[in-house]
Amino acid sequence: MEQALREQDVSSAWRLDAQRQIGVLAPRRGGTIAAACQRLVELATARIGVSEAFPRLEMAPDALRQARVACIAAAPESREVVRYERESLAVLLASAPEAGTVFAQAVLRPVLEQPAADRAQLLETLRTWFTENGSTSAAAARLYEHRNTVRYRLRRIEKLTGVELTDPGAIGQLHAALEATRIFGLDRGPD
């Protein structure tokens, strides 16, 4: 890891904690944290959290807390690299796991209670719809499904949750709940 990051003009030091590797990154000359994170994506064997940059050593404990929260914000069993200052919604949810879990279950419970195959299909459709900025056609293309199939699934989600996908406030809640299901692994509900 240290050698690979050094090639990106980023010095690093790592130590093994009880449950994880903890590293400190220090960009040199032309190196950047963004380049280091890109390299970490290639090297990751588990999820990684990266804190904001800190200029003074006494700020290291807070940076460690930020990195741990950012790590929780990545999906369990993923190889994601989450930067604390870049993923604000995920970091906010990860910093309050109990509240995030309760919120996600309150909003998405009927979807999460569906049989495994249906649940996975509905959540994937919703995630893709959000990724495609609410475009049903783009979501259908990405999912290799017909546009009407995506519309049907979205209407089903509306019916199950009581959330209308035309209400911006409700859409925000649905997006936050969907992020919480990813972060806390709630999408692996009962089979």
Backbone as CSV, one residue per row, in Angstrom:
resi,resn,N_x,N_y,N_z,CA_x,CA_y,CA_z,C_x,C_y,C_z
1,MET,0.841,-1.187,0.000,0.000,0.000,0.000,0.888,1.254,0.000
2,GLU,1.871,1.281,0.910,2.745,2.456,1.003,3.470,2.709,-0.311
3,GLN,3.984,1.650,-0.943,4.699,1.791,-2.209,3.775,2.299,-3.308
4,ALA,2.576,1.736,-3.387,1.625,2.149,-4.417,1.251,3.621,-4.260
5,LEU,1.082,4.070,-3.030,0.744,5.478,-2.796,1.941,6.388,-3.045
6,ARG,3.131,5.900,-2.735,4.353,6.677,-2.987,4.473,6.977,-4.487
7,GLU,4.054,6.030,-5.315,4.069,6.240,-6.764,3.109,7.354,-7.179
8,GLN,2.153,7.690,-6.312,1.203,8.780,-6.552,1.670,10.076,-5.865
9,ASP,2.920,10.092,-5.399,3.492,11.225,-4.651,2.744,11.489,-3.349
10,VAL,2.348,10.403,-2.685,1.676,10.504,-1.400,2.393,9.572,-0.425
11,SER,2.956,10.155,0.634,3.568,9.340,1.680,2.453,8.825,2.581
12,SER,2.666,7.661,3.177,1.651,7.128,4.074,2.303,6.265,5.138
13,ALA,1.597,6.131,6.238,2.023,5.238,7.322,0.786,4.494,7.780
14,TRP,0.926,3.190,8.023,-0.214,2.347,8.354,0.062,1.547,9.605
15,ARG,-0.995,1.288,10.368,-0.885,0.375,11.510,-2.175,-0.421,11.609
16,LEU,-2.047,-1.601,12.175,-3.195,-2.483,12.326,-3.868,-2.209,13.659
17,ASP,-5.129,-1.819,13.604,-5.965,-1.614,14.779,-6.586,-2.969,15.111
18,ALA,-7.401,-3.029,16.141,-8.054,-4.286,16.514,-8.899,-4.842,15.374
19,GLN,-9.517,-3.961,14.577,-10.426,-4.427,13.530,-10.054,-3.950,12.133
20,ARG,-9.097,-3.034,12.012,-8.852,-2.445,10.691,-7.449,-1.875,10.577
21,GLN,-7.073,-1.602,9.337,-5.829,-0.889,9.071,-6.131,0.603,9.151
22,ILE,-5.258,1.347,9.787,-5.424,2.790,9.875,-4.196,3.419,9.236
23,GLY,-4.423,4.369,8.347,-3.315,5.002,7.647,-3.400,6.508,7.697
24,VAL,-2.254,7.127,7.590,-2.154,8.578,7.490,-1.524,8.864,6.135
25,LEU,-2.156,9.757,5.367,-1.669,10.103,4.032,-1.126,11.516,4.042
26,ALA,0.012,11.719,3.392,0.611,13.044,3.299,1.060,13.286,1.860
27,PRO,0.281,14.067,1.103,0.675,14.358,-0.282,2.012,15.111,-0.330
28,ARG,2.856,14.754,-1.300,4.122,15.447,-1.533,4.045,16.149,-2.879
29,ARG,4.903,17.065,-3.132,5.015,17.771,-4.421,3.698,17.812,-5.185
30,GLY,3.580,17.006,-6.230,2.390,17.029,-7.082,1.315,16.043,-6.668
31,GLY,1.491,15.365,-5.554,0.506,14.371,-5.124,-0.749,15.008,-4.554
32,THR,-1.854,14.296,-4.670,-3.117,14.785,-4.121,-3.847,13.646,-3.406
33,ILE,-4.714,14.020,-2.497,-5.543,13.024,-1.827,-6.474,12.358,-2.840
34,ALA,-6.953,13.125,-3.820,-7.835,12.549,-4.850,-7.116,11.429,-5.610
35,ALA,-5.865,11.660,-5.981,-5.092,10.627,-6.694,-4.855,9.419,-5.787
36,ALA,-4.573,9.693,-4.514,-4.362,8.599,-3.561,-5.639,7.779,-3.408
37,CYS,-6.784,8.449,-3.326,-8.056,7.735,-3.181,-8.352,6.894,-4.413
38,GLN,-8.034,7.414,-5.587,-8.230,6.642,-6.807,-7.377,5.375,-6.772
39,ARG,-6.166,5.488,-6.298,-5.277,4.318,-6.186,-5.803,3.358,-5.119
40,LEU,-6.336,3.906,-4.025,-6.905,3.056,-2.972,-8.082,2.244,-3.497
41,VAL,-8.873,2.828,-4.401,-9.990,2.093,-5.002,-9.464,0.844,-5.698
42,GLU,-8.343,0.981,-6.383,-7.756,-0.150,-7.110,-7.183,-1.204,-6.161
43,LEU,-6.696,-0.774,-4.988,-6.020,-1.677,-4.059,-6.928,-2.235,-2.967
44,ALA,-8.082,-1.642,-2.790,-8.943,-1.982,-1.654,-9.366,-3.443,-1.661
45,THR,-9.365,-4.028,-0.483,-9.913,-5.372,-0.299,-11.132,-5.306,0.616
46,ALA,-11.404,-4.126,1.150,-12.560,-3.875,2.015,-12.889,-2.389,1.897
47,ARG,-13.938,-1.952,2.563,-14.313,-0.551,2.490,-13.276,0.325,3.183
48,ILE,-13.169,1.574,2.712,-12.160,2.509,3.213,-12.826,3.852,3.469
49,GLY,-12.496,4.467,4.594,-12.969,5.804,4.917,-11.790,6.759,4.980
50,VAL,-11.964,7.946,4.411,-10.901,8.951,4.367,-11.431,10.231,5.006
51,SER,-10.667,10.776,5.944,-11.071,12.015,6.627,-10.759,13.231,5.770
52,GLU,-11.193,14.377,6.259,-10.768,15.635,5.664,-9.276,15.786,5.943
53,ALA,-8.607,16.600,5.156,-7.191,16.873,5.402,-7.065,17.620,6.727
54,PHE,-5.985,17.331,7.466,-5.767,18.057,8.719,-4.334,18.566,8.742
55,PRO,-4.181,19.878,8.998,-2.866,20.500,8.905,-2.001,20.380,10.169
56,ARG,-2.622,20.072,11.315,-1.856,20.022,12.571,-2.054,18.669,13.243
57,LEU,-1.011,18.176,13.861,-1.023,16.855,14.475,-2.109,16.712,15.537
58,GLU,-2.394,17.766,16.285,-3.415,17.660,17.332,-4.817,17.439,16.767
59,MET,-4.964,17.570,15.455,-6.256,17.331,14.817,-6.416,15.866,14.387
60,ALA,-5.394,15.059,14.610,-5.425,13.650,14.181,-6.564,12.843,14.817
61,PRO,-6.852,13.006,16.125,-7.965,12.222,16.690,-9.314,12.502,16.011
62,ASP,-9.567,13.771,15.684,-10.819,14.095,15.005,-10.816,13.529,13.592
63,ALA,-9.668,13.563,12.929,-9.562,12.988,11.586,-9.785,11.475,11.629
64,LEU,-9.298,10.830,12.668,-9.513,9.386,12.815,-11.005,9.089,12.973
65,ARG,-11.703,9.898,13.774,-13.153,9.732,13.936,-13.851,9.927,12.594
66,GLN,-13.461,10.941,11.849,-14.061,11.183,10.533,-13.837,10.001,9.595
67,ALA,-12.633,9.466,9.592,-12.317,8.334,8.715,-13.154,7.112,9.094
68,ARG,-13.341,6.896,10.384,-14.167,5.752,10.822,-15.613,5.918,10.402
69,VAL,-16.158,7.126,10.534,-17.534,7.378,10.111,-17.639,7.214,8.590
70,ALA,-16.670,7.730,7.854,-16.675,7.586,6.395,-16.613,6.116,5.998
71,CYS,-15.868,5.332,6.747,-15.771,3.895,6.475,-17.128,3.219,6.676
72,ILE,-17.831,3.599,7.730,-19.168,3.046,7.981,-20.123,3.455,6.859
73,ALA,-19.908,4.641,6.277,-20.781,5.142,5.213,-20.668,4.339,3.918
74,ALA,-19.603,3.570,3.778,-19.474,2.689,2.606,-20.334,1.450,2.838
75,ALA,-20.777,0.859,1.779,-21.614,-0.338,1.895,-20.823,-1.475,2.538
76,PRO,-21.468,-2.233,3.439,-20.785,-3.386,4.044,-20.299,-4.344,2.950
77,GLU,-19.174,-4.940,3.202,-18.579,-5.930,2.294,-18.268,-5.363,0.918
78,SER,-18.128,-4.027,0.822,-17.773,-3.417,-0.456,-16.289,-3.061,-0.455
79,ARG,-15.848,-2.524,-1.560,-14.480,-2.021,-1.669,-14.531,-0.524,-1.980
80,GLU,-15.549,0.135,-1.455,-15.727,1.566,-1.690,-14.713,2.383,-0.906
81,VAL,-14.353,3.522,-1.453,-13.554,4.507,-0.750,-14.449,5.727,-0.580
82,VAL,-14.762,6.063,0.664,-15.645,7.193,0.955,-14.840,8.297,1.614
83,ARG,-14.912,9.479,1.023,-14.246,10.658,1.592,-15.257,11.416,2.444
84,TYR,-14.886,11.702,3.669,-15.764,12.327,4.648,-16.446,13.582,4.100
85,GLU,-15.696,14.445,3.457,-16.248,15.727,3.014,-17.000,15.635,1.691
86,ARG,-16.965,14.487,1.027,-17.589,14.359,-0.284,-18.940,13.649,-0.267
87,GLU,-19.193,12.835,0.712,-20.416,12.031,0.761,-21.251,12.445,1.971
88,SER,-21.726,13.682,1.983,-22.347,14.226,3.185,-23.581,13.475,3.665
89,LEU,-24.467,13.056,2.771,-25.658,12.333,3.213,-25.272,10.995,3.838
90,ALA,-24.426,10.239,3.170,-24.002,8.939,3.697,-23.275,9.097,5.025
91,VAL,-22.425,10.102,5.140,-21.686,10.343,6.381,-22.647,10.760,7.495
92,LEU,-23.622,11.592,7.173,-24.613,12.003,8.166,-25.365,10.792,8.700
93,LEU,-25.812,9.920,7.813,-26.534,8.718,8.233,-25.627,7.790,9.046
94,ALA,-24.393,7.624,8.605,-23.455,6.728,9.292,-23.087,7.234,10.678
95,SER,-23.167,8.538,10.885,-22.804,9.087,12.197,-23.909,8.878,13.236
96,ALA,-25.087,8.487,12.788,-26.192,8.190,13.704,-26.850,6.888,13.264
97,PRO,-26.160,5.743,13.443,-26.658,4.476,12.895,-28.041,4.069,13.388
98,GLU,-28.312,4.258,14.655,-29.619,3.850,15.180,-30.733,4.671,14.541
99,ALA,-30.538,5.986,14.499,-31.554,6.856,13.890,-31.692,6.574,12.398
100,GLY,-30.575,6.329,11.714,-30.614,6.020,10.287,-31.368,4.746,10.006
101,THR,-31.159,3.737,10.841,-31.835,2.453,10.678,-33.334,2.603,10.905
102,VAL,-33.711,3.288,11.975,-35.133,3.509,12.286,-35.796,4.296,11.150
103,PHE,-35.112,5.326,10.671,-35.649,6.150,9.585,-35.866,5.314,8.327
104,ALA,-34.859,4.541,7.937,-34.959,3.723,6.715,-36.096,2.723,6.826
105,GLN,-36.227,2.106,7.982,-37.294,1.129,8.160,-38.667,1.799,8.154
106,ALA,-38.750,2.992,8.701,-40.032,3.701,8.699,-40.468,4.054,7.278
107,VAL,-39.525,4.466,6.455,-39.857,4.883,5.088,-40.016,3.693,4.149
108,LEU,-39.121,2.712,4.247,-39.069,1.624,3.266,-39.541,0.258,3.774
109,ARG,-40.088,0.193,4.982,-40.470,-1.106,5.562,-41.255,-1.996,4.592
110,PRO,-42.316,-1.485,3.940,-43.078,-2.378,3.057,-42.236,-2.954,1.907
111,VAL,-41.295,-2.199,1.422,-40.415,-2.702,0.362,-39.436,-3.713,0.944
112,LEU,-38.883,-3.401,2.115,-37.912,-4.286,2.754,-38.540,-5.614,3.183
113,GLU,-39.844,-5.641,3.354,-40.537,-6.871,3.763,-40.936,-7.758,2.585
114,GLN,-40.655,-7.324,1.377,-40.979,-8.124,0.193,-40.047,-9.337,0.118
115,PRO,-40.469,-10.391,-0.581,-39.571,-11.532,-0.784,-38.249,-11.065,-1.403
116,ALA,-37.191,-11.793,-1.148,-35.827,-11.374,-1.517,-35.705,-10.916,-2.968
117,ALA,-36.209,-11.688,-3.901,-36.058,-11.338,-5.319,-36.791,-10.038,-5.646
118,ASP,-38.025,-9.889,-5.152,-38.795,-8.660,-5.393,-38.114,-7.460,-4.744
119,ARG,-37.697,-7.630,-3.485,-37.034,-6.550,-2.747,-35.805,-6.074,-3.503
120,ALA,-34.962,-7.010,-3.936,-33.733,-6.652,-4.645,-34.050,-5.911,-5.939
121,GLN,-35.050,-6.377,-6.663,-35.430,-5.763,-7.927,-35.960,-4.340,-7.725
122,LEU,-36.819,-4.159,-6.719,-37.384,-2.829,-6.445,-36.301,-1.855,-5.992
123,LEU,-35.432,-2.296,-5.096,-34.378,-1.407,-4.596,-33.371,-1.069,-5.695
124,GLU,-33.032,-2.036,-6.530,-32.107,-1.762,-7.635,-32.724,-0.764,-8.615
125,THR,-33.999,-0.932,-8.895,-34.682,0.000,-9.801,-34.686,1.404,-9.211
126,LEU,-35.006,1.512,-7.934,-35.038,2.826,-7.288,-33.655,3.461,-7.255
127,ARG,-32.631,2.683,-6.906,-31.253,3.214,-6.890,-30.851,3.706,-8.272
128,THR,-31.173,2.924,-9.275,-30.811,3.298,-10.645,-31.575,4.544,-11.079
129,TRP,-32.834,4.639,-10.700,-33.630,5.821,-11.023,-33.003,7.071,-10.400
130,PHE,-32.543,6.954,-9.155,-31.856,8.087,-8.519,-30.531,8.383,-9.216
131,THR,-29.769,7.347,-9.536,-28.484,7.530,-10.225,-28.685,8.252,-11.559
132,GLU,-29.794,7.957,-12.209,-30.096,8.560,-13.507,-30.942,9.827,-13.370
133,ASN,-30.881,10.446,-12.197,-31.543,11.733,-11.944,-33.040,11.723,-12.256
134,GLY,-33.698,10.620,-11.907,-35.139,10.545,-12.073,-35.600,10.276,-13.496
135,SER,-34.695,9.910,-14.370,-35.069,9.597,-15.755,-35.431,8.119,-15.877
136,THR,-36.686,7.855,-16.161,-37.144,6.476,-16.322,-36.482,5.823,-17.529
137,SER,-36.356,6.566,-18.615,-35.747,6.012,-19.831,-34.285,5.648,-19.595
138,ALA,-33.540,6.531,-18.945,-32.121,6.256,-18.677,-31.975,5.090,-17.702
139,ALA,-32.849,5.031,-16.698,-32.813,3.913,-15.747,-33.106,2.602,-16.472
140,ALA,-34.083,2.626,-17.367,-34.426,1.416,-18.125,-33.244,0.955,-18.971
141,ALA,-32.578,1.897,-19.613,-31.413,1.545,-20.439,-30.308,0.943,-19.587
142,ARG,-30.046,1.535,-18.439,-28.988,1.031,-17.562,-29.329,-0.353,-17.012
143,LEU,-30.610,-0.576,-16.742,-31.048,-1.864,-16.182,-31.320,-2.919,-17.265
144,TYR,-31.221,-2.522,-18.543,-31.559,-3.421,-19.658,-32.998,-3.927,-19.528
145,GLU,-33.881,-3.007,-19.171,-35.306,-3.312,-19.016,-36.097,-2.364,-19.918
146,HIS,-37.345,-2.705,-20.159,-38.226,-1.805,-20.904,-38.624,-0.661,-19.977
147,ARG,-38.812,0.505,-20.559,-39.198,1.697,-19.796,-40.472,1.458,-18.992
148,ASN,-41.432,0.724,-19.554,-42.683,0.443,-18.840,-42.455,-0.444,-17.622
149,THR,-41.479,-1.334,-17.689,-41.141,-2.182,-16.547,-40.636,-1.319,-15.396
150,VAL,-39.773,-0.355,-15.714,-39.252,0.550,-14.684,-40.398,1.386,-14.114
151,ARG,-41.256,1.887,-14.965,-42.418,2.665,-14.485,-43.290,1.822,-13.557
152,TYR,-43.549,0.584,-13.929,-44.363,-0.310,-13.108,-43.722,-0.482,-11.722
153,ARG,-42.419,-0.737,-11.689,-41.736,-0.934,-10.403,-41.773,0.332,-9.556
154,LEU,-41.596,1.483,-10.188,-41.645,2.743,-9.434,-43.049,2.989,-8.878
155,ARG,-44.080,2.680,-9.662,-45.460,2.815,-9.157,-45.698,1.845,-7.999
156,ARG,-45.113,0.679,-8.096,-45.248,-0.303,-7.014,-44.586,0.215,-5.738
157,ILE,-43.429,0.827,-5.880,-42.750,1.420,-4.718,-43.614,2.524,-4.121
158,GLU,-44.195,3.357,-4.975,-45.092,4.415,-4.493,-46.259,3.818,-3.713
159,LYS,-46.856,2.768,-4.269,-48.012,2.145,-3.616,-47.618,1.519,-2.276
160,LEU,-46.476,0.834,-2.251,-46.031,0.175,-1.014,-45.673,1.180,0.083
161,THR,-44.996,2.251,-0.299,-44.485,3.200,0.703,-45.419,4.370,0.971
162,GLY,-46.325,4.645,0.042,-47.173,5.823,0.187,-46.442,7.101,-0.177
163,VAL,-45.274,6.986,-0.757,-44.462,8.134,-1.161,-44.688,8.394,-2.643
164,GLU,-45.017,9.632,-2.980,-45.202,10.000,-4.383,-43.891,10.508,-4.952
165,LEU,-43.498,9.955,-6.086,-42.232,10.338,-6.710,-42.319,11.655,-7.473
166,THR,-43.375,12.420,-7.217,-43.494,13.767,-7.762,-43.337,14.812,-6.661
167,ASP,-43.250,14.390,-5.416,-43.119,15.284,-4.259,-41.640,15.382,-3.873
168,PRO,-41.010,16.552,-4.092,-39.579,16.680,-3.816,-39.178,16.315,-2.378
169,GLY,-39.975,16.697,-1.402,-39.663,16.359,-0.011,-39.705,14.860,0.226
170,ALA,-40.716,14.222,-0.322,-40.849,12.773,-0.178,-39.723,12.050,-0.911
171,ILE,-39.339,12.578,-2.075,-38.234,11.986,-2.828,-36.943,12.071,-2.007
172,GLY,-36.732,13.199,-1.335,-35.549,13.352,-0.480,-35.535,12.318,0.637
173,GLN,-36.682,12.113,1.258,-36.769,11.105,2.318,-36.502,9.707,1.767
174,LEU,-37.061,9.425,0.622,-36.865,8.115,-0.005,-35.394,7.895,-0.342
175,HIS,-34.737,8.921,-0.861,-33.312,8.810,-1.193,-32.482,8.579,0.070
176,ALA,-32.759,9.327,1.127,-32.023,9.146,2.390,-32.262,7.743,2.961
177,ALA,-33.492,7.282,2.907,-33.802,5.943,3.417,-33.099,4.868,2.587
178,LEU,-33.050,5.074,1.281,-32.366,4.128,0.397,-30.873,4.079,0.713
179,GLU,-30.274,5.239,0.957,-28.857,5.282,1.347,-28.634,4.541,2.667
180,ALA,-29.537,4.727,3.611,-29.406,4.042,4.906,-29.516,2.531,4.740
181,THR,-30.380,2.068,3.847,-30.478,0.616,3.636,-29.173,0.062,3.092
182,ARG,-28.513,0.838,2.241,-27.225,0.412,1.684,-26.147,0.392,2.764
183,ILE,-26.066,1.461,3.534,-25.018,1.609,4.546,-25.141,0.553,5.633
184,PHE,-26.357,0.304,6.098,-26.553,-0.596,7.224,-26.956,-2.012,6.803
185,GLY,-26.929,-2.280,5.498,-27.221,-3.618,5.012,-28.662,-4.051,5.239
186,LEU,-29.587,-3.104,5.305,-30.991,-3.409,5.554,-31.665,-4.036,4.346
187,ASP,-31.055,-3.910,3.177,-31.655,-4.465,1.975,-31.513,-5.985,1.926
188,ARG,-30.874,-6.545,2.913,-30.764,-8.026,3.009,-31.781,-8.546,3.999
189,GLY,-33.017,-8.076,3.887,-34.074,-8.432,4.836,-34.458,-9.901,4.786
190,PRO,-35.653,-10.236,5.306,-36.090,-11.635,5.350,-36.269,-12.193,3.944
191,ASP,-36.028,-13.482,3.793,-36.172,-14.120,2.457,-37.545,-14.659,2.239
